[in-house]
Amino acid sequence: MDSNEVNKLLGGFLGTCFIVFSIGLVSDGLFASPAPEKPGFAIEAQEPTEGGPAAPAAEAKPIADLLAGANAEAGAAIFKKCQACHSGEKGGPNKVGPDLWDIVDRPVAEHAGFAYSAGMKDFSKGGQEHWTYDNLNHFITSPKKFVKGTAMGFAGLPKDEDRANVIA
């Protein structure tokens, strides 16, 4: 093999490397996906704390006081977060969660046609036979904290006004 053939082989190899690296740089520039300056939405979640039975915070306002100033129209807007998993109309279908129409004074974990989690069934046997305004308020605050073992993955509504509006 003479030097011309070696030069041709090395030139071909170096030319190929140059083309491959150039294509890589150009494609990185064309198909770059920078991180957004602001995320689409913030997910507010609090981890449940270890310890005894789930209990509401001591400084929580009574639901009767909150309902006195509640706005059902604002609650309907907030309820849109819930509609991904629940329906809220009379005779509505069960989705990932049960239909929530007329939930106050309805038996806990006994909506027809819905398979409740073991945590919710245990909660209903533990002295919580019907949904009251008070336990709805505490449940919506932090479902996993109030009902241990519930399958509901919603983080909760931390604002008193939001919970009262949804319940109204």
C-alpha positions, 0 to 999 in steps of 0.5 A: 500500500502506498502513501496515496492510498493511506492518505485517501483512507485517512481523508475518507475517515476524517471526512466521515467523522467531520460529517457525523459530528456536523450533523450531530451539532446541527440536529442538536440546534434544530431539535433543542428543547430548553426547559420552560421558564415557568412550569405549566402548573404547580402541584401542591401536595403535602405528605401525610405525617406518621403518627396516630389516627388522622385528625384535623388541625386544631386551628381549623375553623368550624365548617358552619362558620365557613359555610355562612360565607360560602359562594356556590358559584366559586365552588363550581369553578373549584369543583372542576378539579374534581371532575377529572375523577368524579361527576357531580350531577344527579344520577351522574356516572361513577368515574375513577371516583363515585358520583358526588351528587347529594353526598351530605348525609349519604352513607360512607363507602356505599354508593351503588356501583362503585368499588371503594378502597379498603381504607374507605371501607374501614373508615365507614366501619370506624364510626363514620357512617354518613358524610357530614359537613364536618367530615367532608371538610376534613376529608377535602383538606387532606384525603390521605391524612383523614382516611388512612389507606384511601385510594384517592390521590388528590392532595386536598384543598388547603384553603378554608374558603375553597373547601367551603365553596365546594361543599356549598 
